[in-house]
Amino acid sequence: MDVTEQARKDVEALKAIFDQFDVNHDGRLSLKEIITCYRRFGQNPTEEEVTKRMSAFRAFDVYAKGSIKASDLAKALEFTEVDPDEAANFIQDLDIDGDGNITYDEFTKHISDSIVREALGVKSEPKAPEDME
């Protein structure tokens, strides 16, 4: 099987997964559908928690591509009081796969991990689509 065939099969598989959560079949995931996704995977966030995560992500996803360019986030952080070294470490932690883009999944995983560490009182070094109604 060549790369094109594998890519086509991967897209079909992802579409099938998406369709399971797109209950009303409008091609977009509503807030309720996103919460259902979280719950199916063992998480139980409130609507407020999901809305805050989506809003925080949207603030940086200026091109509405579903990802944030690490370089854009770095530029935005230059205008804050965040130490440049801390900002660089933060971005590196967010960009889990190291591709220079921070996806919503990477963003929320980092937030979830941070919340868990904080709730447990653990002080450790951080580890190196869609309609968001």
URCORWO-V12684 format. One record per residue. RES is the residue in three letters. PSI is psi in degrees with one decimal (NA if undefined). D_FIRST is the distance of its C-alpha to the first C-alpha in whole Angstrom. Layout:
RES_PSI_D_FIRST + RES_PSI_D_FIRST
This chain:
MET_129.8_0 + ASP_173.3_4 + VAL_-41.1_7 + THR_-43.6_8 + GLU_-42.4_6 + GLN_-41.8_7 + ALA_-42.4_10 + ARG_-43.4_11 + LYS_-38.9_10 + ASP_-43.2_12 + VAL_-43.0_15 + GLU_-42.0_15 + ALA_-43.6_16 + LEU_-39.6_18 + LYS_-40.4_20 + ALA_-40.3_21 + ILE_-46.2_22 + PHE_-45.5_24 + ASP_-28.9_26 + GLN_-33.1_27 + PHE_-20.3_29 + ASP_75.1_30 + VAL_-41.5_33 + ASN_2.9_34 + HIS_41.5_31 + ASP_3.3_32 + GLY_7.5_29 + ARG_155.2_31 + LEU_121.3_32 + SER_171.6_36 + LEU_-45.5_38 + LYS_-38.7_38 + GLU_-36.2_34 + ILE_-41.7_34 + ILE_-38.8_36 + THR_-40.4_35 + CYS_-50.9_31 + TYR_-47.0_34 + ARG_-36.9_35 + ARG_-28.6_32 + PHE_21.4_31 + GLY_5.6_35 + GLN_155.2_36 + ASN_61.7_40 + PRO_154.3_40 + THR_165.8_43 + GLU_-38.3_43 + GLU_-42.8_45 + GLU_-43.9_42 + VAL_-42.0_39 + THR_-41.3_41 + LYS_-43.0_42 + ARG_-46.3_39 + MET_-39.5_38 + SER_-42.4_41 + ALA_-42.4_40 + PHE_-45.8_37 + ARG_-32.9_38 + ALA_-30.1_41 + PHE_-17.8_38 + ASP_66.4_35 + VAL_-23.2_37 + TYR_3.9_35 + ALA_43.8_33 + LYS_-6.0_30 + GLY_9.0_29 + SER_159.8_30 + ILE_129.1_32 + LYS_129.4_32 + ALA_-37.4_34 + SER_-35.6_36 + ASP_-41.3_37 + LEU_-39.8_38 + ALA_-43.4_40 + LYS_-42.5_42 + ALA_-38.6_43 + LEU_-17.5_44 + GLU_-25.3_46 + PHE_13.2_49 + THR_-179.7_49 + GLU_10.5_51 + VAL_131.1_48 + ASP_133.8_48 + PRO_-38.8_46 + ASP_-40.3_45 + GLU_-40.1_44 + ALA_-45.1_42 + ALA_-42.4_40 + ASN_-41.0_39 + PHE_-46.4_39 + ILE_-40.9_36 + GLN_-39.1_35 + ASP_-38.8_35 + LEU_-40.2_33 + ASP_74.6_30 + ILE_-42.3_29 + ASP_-1.4_25 + GLY_23.5_27 + ASP_3.0_26 + GLY_0.0_29 + ASN_141.9_29 + ILE_112.6_30 + THR_166.4_28 + TYR_-39.7_31 + ASP_-44.5_29 + GLU_-42.8_30 + PHE_-49.9_33 + THR_-32.0_34 + LYS_-43.1_33 + HIS_-43.2_35 + ILE_-46.7_38 + SER_-45.4_38 + ASP_-41.6_38 + SER_-41.8_41 + ILE_-43.1_42 + VAL_-46.5_42 + ARG_-43.2_43 + GLU_-43.2_46 + ALA_-34.5_47 + LEU_-6.1_47 + GLY_21.1_49 + VAL_124.4_46 + LYS_99.1_47 + SER_163.7_44 + GLU_133.6_42 + PRO_147.2_39 + LYS_133.0_35 + ALA_NA_34 + PRO_147.8_28 + GLU_149.6_30 + ASP_110.9_34 + MET_72.7_36 + GLU_NA_39
